[in-house]
Amino acid sequence: MVEKKIDRFPSTFTIDNFSSTTTLTPNDIKIPIGRKETINEKQYDPYEHRTLEHPNTFSGALIHILKSSMGTGILAIPMAFKYAGLVTGFIGTMLVGLLCTHTIHILVVASQKMCIAEKRPSMGFSETAHAVFKYGPKPLRPLAIFARLFVDIGLILTYFFGNAVYVVFIGDSLSQIMSHYCPELKLGSKTFMLALMVFLLFACQIRPLKFLVPFSAIANISMMVCFGITFYYMIDRISDPEGEVGKAALSKGISGLPKFMVTVIFAMEGIGTILPVENSMVKSNFIGCPGVLNTAMVIIVFLFGSVGFFGYYVFGEDTKASVTYNLNDDDLAMVAIGCISLAVSLTFMLQFYVPMEISWRYVHPHIPTKYHNMVQIVWRLIAVIFITLIAIVVPDLGTIIDLVGALFLATLGLFVPAVLDLVVNWEDGLGFCRWKLYKNVLVMLISIFATVSGTYFAIGSLLE
């Protein structure tokens, strides 16, 4: 049997015809010679072939990226500073932000190259992973299906465990409110987790994404109110001459760096939403300078660094897994905690949509059409129960954040993009003195360090 050879880039083109914002070196592209019918063919431009009913503008894409990264995770950043110290934490946040920006950038570039190779207008994360290995070095091509499955399973588990963080957070918050107004009842957080599960069993049956838009709008407003009240308390405590602030450590050495890193990665990394947002644009200004990505990450890193610095500066060693747990025991603080609980409850449904769509893509071909609706209902019920059980078994919010950041986001957000960048550039050239090889290996080593050490400390916390 004659093996069918797959051209890495079937279109023939010149650099002058290249209309993407991605800057390519002469070694980035192989131009096939001798095909007279394609010698004047213009390079395929994914943006020119995207027919979208409601495409995203620069500002729209920017808002989506900010929203995906600035959820409840920002409230955990002061705890990350508690692990590292004020100075180390601030510098570390800048470095982690730079690292996350770079890995997102190379993922988008790899996706754009694969869109050109397959002449497709857009690709998701797992589709990009599949295509990179499919068009990669010949020995790696059999791994294409595995790469797609690995990314899809990783995304499903990321969102499942991320939603478990939401359940724990809501349970703890509602328990705090109940203790303030009805201390005699003494209801624990697990009681509220089970009550929340009943609500989610029904709410998560909503399938069309457009029906979740009103819930997201309410969630955004509630979250803004919470952030506003939280900043008010922090500023008020700093300005209070009798307030006990400024007792935070400047640095705590290297022992707390693994927990610091995975907490910041959990809060900052939104790798699952990057390509969907990029795919919703019809102009090539997602990457580049200034670009949507760079603009969003500058804002995110600045806000995360500010919240982490002042949160830990104000509350010191008393800083908790969410800074809202440090607010005063008064009515205004309860409003903030109630608002963030409402926001997270409604955001749960949007985050739940992603793993359901990915898993259903694999399941539905094996089920008769007449049973699709029933199976979807049962599968969604099982998924909500599974997520709630994770939250009940591991009720420590900080531990789940560490586990999600170490096991899933460090892998999908750092390791996988580095591997894809290495494979997609392997035959086209790795740059001067093979610098792309050493750079990607370094990123992979950082990811492995964060995964192994973060998981070790998180499991250690569970066993204490």
N, C-alpha and C positions, 0 to 999 in steps of 0.2 A: 504493500500500500504506500502510495506516495504521500508523504507528509505535506499538509497544506501550510504554507508559510504565511505568517501574518505580518504585513508591513507595519512598521511602527507609525509612520505618518504617510498614509496613502496619497495625500495631495501634494502636488509640487508647487512651490511658491518661492517668492523672493522676500527678502527682509523689507523691501520698500512697500510690499503689499500688506505687511503685518499691521493690524489695526488695534491689537490689544494693548493695554497699558503695561503689560509685562515686558521687561527689558531682557532681551536674549543676547547671549554671546554667540559668536560664529559657530561654536561647537554645539549649540543647543539643538540644532535641527539638521537632519540628514536629508539632502535633496536627491531623490532618485533621478538617474540620468537615462536618456534614451527613449522616453515615452513621448513621442511627438504630439499625441493628442492631448497631453496634459501640460505641455511646456509653458503655456501661457495661462494656465488655470490659476485663478485667484485663491489664496488660502481661505479655507473655511473659517468664518468668524461666528462663534456661537451667539454673540449678541445680536447679530443681524437676523438670526433665525428664531429668536424668541418671540413668539406671538402670545403675549400675556394680556388678559382683559384688564387687569389693574396692576401694572408694573410699579415697582418701588422706585421712588426718586432717591437722591442722595440723602435728604433729610429723613425720609421714611425708613430707609435701610439703617441709617444711623440710630434712629429711635429703637428699632427692633434689636440691634446689637446691644445697645445700652440696657434694654429691658431684660434681655436674656442673661446678662452678666450681673445686673444690679438687683437681684432678688433678695431673699432673706439672708443669703450668704454674706452680704456686706455687714450684717449685724454680728457676724462671728469674727470679723477681722480684729476687733480689740482683743479677743481671746488669743488669736494668732500672735499678736504683739506681746501678749503675756508670756508666751513660750520663748520669744526671742529677745525681748527688750525693745526700748524705744528706738534707739539708733539702728540696731541690727534689723529690727522689724521694718523700719522705714526704707532702709537701703534694700533689704530683701524683697519688699513689695515691688520696688522699682525693677529689680532684676527678674523676678518671676513674671511681672507684666511684660517685660521685654522678651522673655523667652516664649511666653504664650502668644504674643503678637507674631513672633517669627514663625512658630509652628503653624499658626493659622494661615499665615502668608504662603508658606510652601505647600500647604494643603490646597489652597485655592489655585495656585499656579499649576499644581499637578492635575487638578480637576479640569482646568482650562486646556491644558495640553491633551488630555484624554478626550475632551469634547472635540478638539480638532482632529485627533486620530480617528475617532469613530463618526465624525460629522454629526454630532448630536448637539442640540442647543444647551443642554444642561445635564448635570449628573449630581446625584447625592453622594454622601460619604462612602457608603458601602459600594456603590456603583463605581466610584473613582478607584477604590482599593482593588476591585475586580479588574478594571481596565488597566491599571498600572502594571499588575502582574501579567495580564494577558498580552500586553505589548512589551513586556520587559525582557530581560535576558532569557534565552531559550530554556535553561534549566529551571527557571522560576515559574514558567507559565503554568505548569500543573497546579500551582498554589493559588491560582486566581479565585477559584470557588471558595477555598478555605479563607482567603482574605476577606471576601464579601461576608461570609458567615461570621467570621471573628468580629468584624466591625458591627454587624447587625446585633449579634448576641451581646456585645459590649454595650451598645446603646440601650438595648432593652433593660439590661441589669442596671445600668447607670440611672435610668429614669425610675426604675422600680425602687432602688435603694434611695435615690434622691427624694422620691415621694414619701418613703418611710421617714426621712428627716422631717418632712412637712408634718406628718402625723404626730411625731414626738413633740415637735415644736408647738403644735396646736394644743395637744394634750397638756403639756406643761403650762402653757399660757392660760388656758381656761381654768386649770386648777389653781393658778395664782390669783385669777380674778375671783373665783369662788371662795378662796381662803380669805380674801379681803372683805367681801360683802357677807358671806355666810360661813364664818369660821367653825361654827358648831357642826356643820355637815361632814367635814373632813373627807371630802371626796378626792381620791388620788388621780393622777394623770391618766392611768390606764382606764379608768372609768370613762373619761372623756374621749379617749381613743376609740373605745368600743361604740360610744354614742356617735362619734364622727363617722365611724365605719358604716353605720346604718344610713346616714345621710349620703355618703359617697356611693353606696350600693345603688342608689337610685340616680344620683347626679351624674355618675360616670357612664350611664347608659346613653347620654347625649353623644351622638356620633359626628354629625356635620360640624366642621370646624367653625363655620360662619355663625352657628348658634351659640358658640362660646365667646363671641366678641363682646356682648354686653357684660358678661361675667368678668372678662379681662379689664374692661373699662372701670368697673366698680373696684376691682382689685388694685388697679393702679392708683385710684384716688385714695383708697384706704391706706395703701403703703406710703403715699406721700404725706398723709396726715401723721402716720406713725413716725416717719423720719423727721418731720418738722418738730414734733413734741420731743423726740429723743435728743435732737440737737439743742433744743431749748434747755433741757435739763443739764446737758453737758456744759453749755455756755454759762448757765446760771451758776453751776457749781464752781467753774473756773473763776468767775468774777466774784464769788463770795469770799471775803477776806478771812472768814473763819472756816472755810471749807478745807478739808484735808486732801489736798491734791499735790502732785509733784513728787510722790513717793515711789514712782515707777522706776524700775531698773533700766539703765541705759543699754546693757547687754547681758545676756545670760550664757554666753559661750555657745558651743556647738551642740550641746545635749538636747536643746529644744528645737533645733533647726528642722528635723524631720517632721514634727508635728506642725511647726510653723508653715513649712512648705506645702503640705497636703491640705491644710486649712485654707491657705490663700488660693491654691489651685481649685479647691472645691468652690470657693466663693467667686472666683474670677473667670474660670473656664466655662465657656458656652459652646464647646466644639460641635455639639449636635445641631445647633441652629445656624451655624455659619454658612454652610453651602445652600440650605434652603433660602436664606436671605440673599446671598449672592445670585442665586438662580432666578430670583424675582426681579432682577435689575436688567434693563435693556441698554444701559450705557456702561462702558468699561471704566468706571471710576471707583470700584470697590477697593482695589489695592492701588498702590502708588502714593505719591505725595501731592496733596494731603491725603486724599482717599478716605472712603468710609471707615475702613479698618483702622488706619493709623489715628484718625480723629477720635473714633470711639474709644480706642485703648488708652489714648492720652487722658481723656476724661475719666475713664474707669480707674486707671492707676492713680490719678490725682485724688479722686474721691475716696478710694480704698485706703490710700496712704493717710489721708487726713482723718478719716473716721477711726482707723486703727490707732493712729498716734494719739489723738485727743481722747478716744475712749479708754485706752489703757492709762494715759496720763491722769485722767480724772478718777478712775476707779481702782487703779493699781492692781495689787494682787487679789483684790476681791472681784475682778472682772470675771464674768460668767460666760457660758457657751453662747448666749445671745445677750447683747448689751441691754436689751429691753428688760432682762431679768434684774438689772442693776438699778432700775428706776425707783423713785420714791414710792412708798406705799400710800398713794393718795388717788383721788378720783381722776386727775389728769393723766397720771401714769396708767391707770386702768383703761382709759380711753385709747391710749397708744397701744397697749397690749391687745385690746379688743380689735382695734383696726388691723393690726398686723395679723391677728388670727383669722379675721375675715378674709384678708387679702390672700393669705396662704391657702385657705380652704378653697377659694375660687380658682387660684392658680393651679391647684392640684389637678383639676379637670383638664386644663390645657397641657400640662406635663404628662398626664395620663394618655393623651391622644397619640403621642409619638410611639411609645412601645406597642400600643394596640395596633397601629397602622403597620408597623414593621412585622410584628408576629402574624397578623392576619394575612399578610402577603404570602407567607409560607404555608399557612394552614388552609386557606379557602380552596385552593385547587384540588384538595383531597376530600372535600366534603360536597355532597350533592347540593345543588343550588337551593332546593326547597328547604334545606335545613340551615342555611346560612344565618338567618336571623336568630334562630334559637341558639345556635352554637355561639354566635357573637354575644348574646345576652349572658349565657353561662360562663363563657371565657372571661368576660369583664367582671362578673361577680367573683369568680375565683381569684382574679388578679387583685382586686380590692382587698379581699380577705387575706391573701398572701402578703401584701404590703403592710397591712395592719398587724399581722402576726410578727413580721420583722420588727416593727416599731415596739411591740409589747415585749418581745424577747430581749431587745437591746434598747432599753428606754433612755440610755445616756446619750443626749444629743451630741455632745462633743465627740464621743466614740464613733457614732455613725458618720459624722462629718469626716473624721479621719479615715474611716474605712472607705467611704465613697471616693474621697480625694485620692487615696493611695491606690486602691485596687482598680478603679475604673477611669477616673478623669486623668490621672497621671499617665495611664496607658494610652487611652484614646486621644488625649490632648497633646501628648509629647512624643511618646514612643512611636505610635503608628504614623503620624505625619513625617517623622524623621526617616522611617523605613521607606515610605512611599517616595520621598524626595530622593533617597539614595537609589532606589530601583529605577525611577523614571529618568535619572541622569546617568546611570551606570554606563550605557553604551554611547551616550552622546557626549560624554566628557564630564569630569568631576572638577573642572576648574584648575587654576594654577596650582601646581604641586598637590593636586588632588585634595584641595582644602574642603570641598563639600563632603568628602568621605570622613575626614577627621571631625568636622563640625557636627555631622549627623551622628557619628559614633558618640561624641560628647553628650549630645542631647539624649541619646538612648541610655547612656550611663546615668545621667541625672534622673531620668524617668525610673530606671531600675532602682536607684538609691531611694527615691521617694516612695516607690511602691513597697519595697522590702522593709525599709525602716519604719515607714508610716504604718504598715500593716502590723509589724511586730509590736509597736507601742500601743496601737489600738487594741490588739488582742490582749496585751498585758493589762490594759485598763479594764477589760472585761473580766479577767481572772482575779483582779484585786478584790 
